[in-house]
């Protein structure tokens, strides 16, 4: 398994995830999930923190559905590097 890097911005939403997968598919799914989360934030009484935990739970569920072991998913999470990036407005 290779290291994975998730870059979080200092300002508005622009996250780059570098994986050896179909980037268009990942971008499409990310856009859909982000839209759904933003909709919940304005229509339901939820916090962004709850959204983060729900996304982590969904990621774990998706990994297990894809045949990953719990240990593989945990190793994937531990190998993920978080970096803040500056986004030009």
Steps between C-alpha positions, in 0.01 A plus 500: 500500500638843411479817708195714431494878528192710571563873477266728696479868403557799726198670340199400291443135412756359258627161614745300296521126553783321324421133450568255219131482409257652253530871587185596305295243691641617833430866412141416402434307822666771710289772337183298564585430865602861563175626349299262718691600814455871425128439452477327837690782668244758387184288535569287808641572840835324451857610561792479262668277758214250470539516122871414534424198719224387265738522203760294686235242584386494137860460383551204733171347385597546134842345557348195669241468220792508253661206676760682708574361843462727800879487536549612137265795549672600822840479329363713213381764748831499686695539175295803392695824527306823558643823357351848497524681167444864412211558261500813285167679526 
